[in-house]
Structure formats: C-alpha cells, structure tokens
C-alpha cells in the first residue's frame, strides 16, 4: 500500500518521495521518531536527507508569541513557588522547549530534548564540585583566624579557580545545550574540549586586562571561532573563518565615540560584531547573512531594559520574543542546505557545565 | 417566555456527577504530567506510527471533515444556534449554555500551558487536543439540555450514541491527521468531561436557585436520569 506523507498528508506517496512537499517519507518518519528519543539515540540514520527544490535564500522563523511565553512563565512561577524552588529546573526546560519548538526552518520546527531532572542533577554536581569547596575555602580561614599570608594565597587560588571554572562552564553548557537540540530528528552536538578553551579564555582575559581592553575584539573572535567551529549538525560541522583584527578598527572607533555618544556607540559595534560573526559562519555550502544595524539594535536593547524595569519583570516574555524575532528577521541562510549525507551522530553530554553556569549566574549566550 | 421549567438534578445525581468530574479532572492533570515529562512517548509513538501507516486516500477527506467538526469555528456557532433553539423554552439556560461554550474554548486553550509539548508534526501546543476537548463539552451539554428539557428517552439515547461516535471520530481524526499524540486526545476527553460536568453542576445549581426563588421547583429526586 502506498504510504501517506506524514508531513503534508498527501495520500499516496509512490516512491518514498512526496510529490506535494518533496519530503522523503522514510527519512521524515525516522526523523520524527528520533525527535522524541532521548539523548541516547546515537544510531545513524543513513538514508539521504530530502533534496527539496529549495529556494537559494532561507529564513529562520519564530512563531511564538509574548502571550504564549507569558502563560508558560505564569505556570512556571506558580509551580516554582509551590515546590519551594525545585521546579525551577523544569521551568527552564519548558521555556527552552517552547522557544525551540516555535522556531522553524524549511517548514519544520526545532526541538529541545533536555529535561529538568538533568539540570537538577547538573546543578547538584556543580554545588558539590565547585560551590561547597569555594565556600569552605572562603569561610574556614575566617573561622580559624588564618594568617594574612594564607588568606591572601587562598584568595588568589580562588581567583584562579574562578578563571578556570568559567571556561569549563561555558564549554559544558554549550555541549549540553547543543546535544539536546534537534531539527528533523537530527541532533546538534558540540565536540570541543574544555582544555583548549581554557587556554583561549585565560590568555584572552589576561591580555585584555594588560592591553586595557584593546585585545577584546581578538578575544571574542577566538571564543566565537572555538564555539562555532566545534559545533555539528548530525555528522556535519559548522565552520568559522573570522579574524579578530577585522573587528579592531570598529572597536577603536567605538572607544573613541564612547564618551561623546554617552555609550551608544557600543550598540553600533555590537551590531557590527554580530554581522561579522554571522557572515563568517558556514555550514557546508550554506552561508549566513546578517543585516542587524546599530540603531535598531540600540532601540531594541534599551527599550527591552526599560520595559523589564518599568513592568517589574512582567514584560520579560515580550522582550524575549521580540529579541528572537529581531535576530531571526535579520538573519538569512544563503546557498544550498545540502542535507544529503548528513546522518545522525548524536553525542552524550552531562548537564554539569550547565549547572556550573547556573551557579555562576551566567548564561554566557552560548 | 420561560414557560417550561427544566428538570434539576437530585442530590445523589449531583454527587455522582461531582465524583465523575473530579475523577476526570485528576485524569486530565495526570495525563498532562505524562505529556510534560514524555513518560508514555514510546506507546504513543507506536500508535502514531500505526495511524500513519493506515493512511489511505479515501480516508483523508472523511477524517478532515471529522476533525473540522471539533473545530472552535464550528462548535461555537453550533453552540450559539443551540442556544437560540433552547431560548424558546428557557432563556436563562440558553444563555448559560452559550457562556459554557465560550468558557470551554478559553479553558481548552489555557490548558495548553500545562504541558509544553510538540505535536507529531512538530508544531507546538499538543496537549490537550482542543478539538476533542470542545466536542466532549458540546456533546455532554447537549445531552444535559435534552435531559433537562425532558426530551423523549429515545431521542436522548440516539443523541448519546451519536455523541459517543462523534467524540471517537474527532479524536481518531486528530491522531490520523498527525496533529496529536494519543495522550493529547485522551487529555482532551478527560479535560472536556471535567469541564462539561462542572458546567452542568453550576447550571443545575443556578436552575435550582431560580426555582427556589419562584417557590415552584419540583421536589429533588423526583425525576430519574
């Protein structure tokens, strides 16, 4: 019996490819299956991806609404209160699931597979490995009246530990989040190790301090290069071709104009940086284009802060939705997606990095 | 206008309906938790796979029509039309029924915030199936109106049978069309039943209060189900 297309419902697909929406039925069904599988799904889906008669320019779309996110937040707040905070981890997961599930590319939504339990366990590990030792090293010398030399040595040690923990948390959070994301059932993953990133982070932080911030453009570009070029969709990796010195001139202009513009020049630099990072990213033959300009970005971020402050946080969902819509509206994918040959290559990841990021109260934007 | 006085529920009937409404409500929240945490996803996937394998050209249109019958754009006008017909017999009951219909549409959509879940076709807001929720409310309220206005038992039996078929057909069509998982449809049935029975109990209370004011209500327990 000819199968119906699971995507558009076309009743009789004869040779596994839907004549109406061009989807390859077997792959799509396998994708749907994978969509709902847990993080253990590491088996490969060797079938080729659908080769749709696709447009040369694609756009990511966000279908969510501020009202939808507000409703989720209202339930989250209620359950977090009722469970004395324990539900916080599930609440975080629900928001991510909503944001991913409302983001669409080529007619299919992204999916988020992380669970609140994973975040809770990651947080608990972070507390044991980082928070308790740090707290003990801070409190015990005070209690036992340790000599000043020991106290200052411990402070230096803690500063060093903090400098090492931040990059570890950033890589861990990135690895966890990408491993829990999928599109058409194919998982994303991050395969960068923490050690090389610690090098980039420590050297970058020290050099940025020593050069009074002038090294910053190089540092952020190196960070971006590491985070992007170790990211994968299925078996294919993303590439990044940026060089930090390309951002040096815009950064210097921003610094020169910082005082006269009362800091507003920062937004023009941030928009330039965003355009540069996006346009230097590649996925196979697909290039990314970004058209974010400084003025609209400044208006977006300033009005977002004002909205959150003046509404005592109630407008947070609105700011999230408009920020996402803003970013996606200005981001385009050029060239063929070439999904043929991409197969499932999921990687496991613990949520400990995510837990550390939570403990440091930093999202890191990764 | 209000020539006919609708029947009211006896105390044991009210207790039975309340118990059933509470049980349906608990089932709705349990199913919501299962959907949120993906507990029964393997079984649901199996059902979904079987439903998609069974898709055939000749079934597409009937299934779309069945699904359409549970749509708010069909049910709300139908509730309004029903309200118009009932208003000839009892205006207050008619108004309450229309209000219950609008309330059901609102609750079905608000209930979607309970479980953040993607549908099998990856679109958001899977749980519960609002189509199933709506059709269950519609059928239960229709049966209640027929009972309250003392329609002949044969018509009530016919309405009961047709209503059950309608609920099953709408629920099946949602799974068939890949719009919902099985758990979403069951959640729609449980939630719709809880809401409709609660609405019936509220309506009955209002009718009894109105009858008490007039001092002309029938004695409780004088009527059968």
Contacts between the chains, C-beta under 8 A, distances in Angstrom:
chain1	res1	chain2	res2	distance
A	1	B	56	7.1
A	3	B	52	7.6
A	3	B	53	6.9
A	3	B	55	7.0
A	4	B	52	6.7
A	4	B	55	3.1
A	4	B	56	7.1
A	4	B	57	7.8
A	4	B	60	7.5
A	6	B	52	5.1
A	6	B	120	7.8
A	6	B	121	7.7
A	6	B	178	5.9
A	7	B	121	6.8
A	9	B	55	7.6
A	9	B	60	6.5
A	9	B	177	6.5
A	9	B	178	7.1
A	11	B	55	6.7
A	11	B	56	6.6
A	11	B	57	3.5
A	11	B	60	5.0
A	12	B	56	7.8
A	12	B	57	5.3
A	29	B	49	7.5
A	29	B	52	7.2
A	32	B	48	8.0
A	32	B	120	6.3
A	32	B	122	7.7
A	33	B	45	6.5
A	33	B	49	7.9
A	35	B	118	7.5
A	35	B	122	6.8
A	36	B	38	7.1
A	36	B	41	5.1
A	36	B	45	6.0
A	63	B	124	7.5
A	64	B	124	7.7
A	68	B	113	8.0
A	68	B	124	7.9
A	71	B	110	7.2
A	71	B	112	8.0
A	71	B	113	4.0
A	72	B	113	5.7
A	72	B	116	6.3
A	74	B	113	7.3
A	75	B	113	5.1
A	75	B	114	6.7
A	90	B	36	8.0
A	94	B	36	7.7
A	94	B	116	4.5
A	97	B	116	4.7
A	97	B	117	7.7
A	97	B	118	7.8
A	98	B	116	5.1
A	98	B	124	6.8
A	101	B	116	7.3
A	101	B	118	4.8
A	101	B	122	7.4
A	101	B	123	7.9
A	101	B	124	4.4
A	102	B	124	5.6
A	108	B	122	5.6
A	109	B	118	6.5
A	109	B	122	4.1
A	109	B	123	6.5
A	109	B	124	7.2
A	111	B	118	6.0
A	111	B	122	6.8
A	115	B	37	7.5
